């Protein structure tokens, strides 16, 4: 059925072939007339009336002209786009789609428009419109598999809940069935692995990633697939397998700096959690661990790239490996806390708003807040906000639209672990866990006296400051207690921590407000 639907009527090569054939047959007709033979007997023998010959010729002529014009417009548009004349390029692309939809170039034009909005304008909603048109109007073209992939990529990025995330995966399954062995199959396999990892379908995710490694060993996604497979192994309780996967990754990609960095960091974190009792040592070479490095620091945060954010009475400070620091314009005296977003960047909450910090720039969140006390973002980019005037955790979507209340009156802190929401209850001692669909309260996960702060690492392991910050407890993802540090026993330069953060290697960052320093433990 698929082959029958892929008719060659829109193929320039087919029309050219028919034109040549028609010319040859026309010569036969003329020959017959000259020889005074009965033309209709010969025409009947060839089953090709004169009228059909003329229609073929005229149709070919029209489509050949349209193809030429569309191809010229496409070349012009590519030149305009390369020169940065985006609007001129878009005009030519749209002309192809509107005036020459049957030219054989319309699908290319739609794809380029979609790519422009997705990459240059970073407007994924607008890009999705053009990719969807290709899927619906040009399903038998070379652009169709790419349109399916980019549509699913966008829908995965924009998914607001598990249902939408699952729909993005279903579209990819459809693509793999319709276009087997297309140029976009490797992309689809990786994305299917990622989506199923986010859904918690670890065996399914592992299967897609193994197919990627088996059939596309040179694909650009291979290093990232190793990281994902190691995380899946850890989540499945196979910690030694996770370390083996990371070791192979370092063997295969010794010259890939990003791959080596990520694998080294993740291996450190997993090794820490593999032992029965995790141990931590003070990093005495950390540059801001000297007393009075800051004036009464109160919060710290760290992003996926190692950018450290610190707020004290003098403002916001950043420590960067590259030396480049973002320009943050916020009322720092009202800063409340840092949190890490789903894409690994930092967000800074103040009493009057939330600022996202990314690529050395900053922008305000669409969520409007008053007297913010605590906030977090889940795996879908949804906001959870605690305000002084409210008695509950308020939930907003990524566009800032209010969704609902969580049902936790007089909560003190809110954090997210993937799609889960964790709330410090009114008693200041109970961490209450909610599922990603928000319909189920999973009950009290941890109970510790006088909790001051808590956070998670990238694998979901839990770190809690309790006893007003005099003690620190570390729990694995499944709730097993891995370590406990007593800060007031005299073993460390700080006796009490006011806030905590953890990086991708599992290194801990503790804020010493009284001493004016930030201490790192590894």
Number of C-alpha atoms within 10 A of each C-alpha: 5 8 7 7 8 12 10 11 11 15 16 16 12 12 20 15 11 16 20 12 12 19 13 11 17 16 11 15 19 12 13 17 12 10 10 9 12 11 17 15 11 15 16 10 9 10 11 15 12 14 9 12 17 14 11 14 18 13 13 22 15 10 19 18 13 20 22 12 15 26 17 13 21 23 14 16 24 20 15 17 17 11 10 11 13 17 12 15 26 20 13 21 27 19 17 28 19 11 13 17 19 19 22 21 21 27 29 20 28 26 22 23 22 28 21 20 17 18 11 10 12 12 15 21 15 15 25 22 14 22 27 19 17 25 20 11 13 20 17 19 17 14 21 27 26 22 28 26 23 25 25 26 22 17 21 24 17 17 19 17 17 17 11 14 21 17 15 25 22 13 18 24 15 11 23 18 10 15 16 11 10 16 12 19 21 24 20 27 26 23 24 27 28 24 24 19 20 19 16 14 14 20 14 15 24 22 14 21 24 18 15 23 19 9 11 16 13 11 13 11 18 21 23 18 23 23 20 21 24 28 25 24 21 20 18 14 14 14 20 14 17 25 23 13 21 24 17 12 23 20 11 14 14 11 10 12 11 13 20 19 13 19 25 18 15 22 24 17 21 20 16 20 24 18 10 11 13 16 14 15 11 16 14 12 10 12 13 16 23 16 17 16 14 24 17 18 26 25 24 26 26 25 23 16 14 17 20 20 22 20 25 19 14 12 18 21 18 18 16 15 10 9 8 12 19 16 16 19 13 19 14 18 14 17 24 21 23 26 24 25 22 17 12 16 19 23 27 28 28 24 20 16 21 24 21 19 22 17 10 10 12 18 14 16 18 15 19 15 18 14 16 23 21 23 26 25 27 20 21 22 22 24 25 25 26 24 20 15 10 15 15 19 24 19 22 20 19 18 12 14 14 15 12 13 16 18 13 16 13 18 23 23 23 24 25 27 25 19 22 18 25 25 24 25 19 14 13 21 18 20 25 20 22 21 16 20 13 16 9 10 16 14 13 16 14 15 14 14 13 16 25 23 23 23 22 24 21 18 19 17 20 23 24 24 27 23 16 16 24 20 20 24 17 23 20 20 18 12 12 14 17 20 17 18 16 16 17 15 11 9 11 14 16 23 17 24 27 20 24 27 27 23 21 22 22 25 20 20 21 26 26 27 22 18 21 20 24 28 24 23 16 16
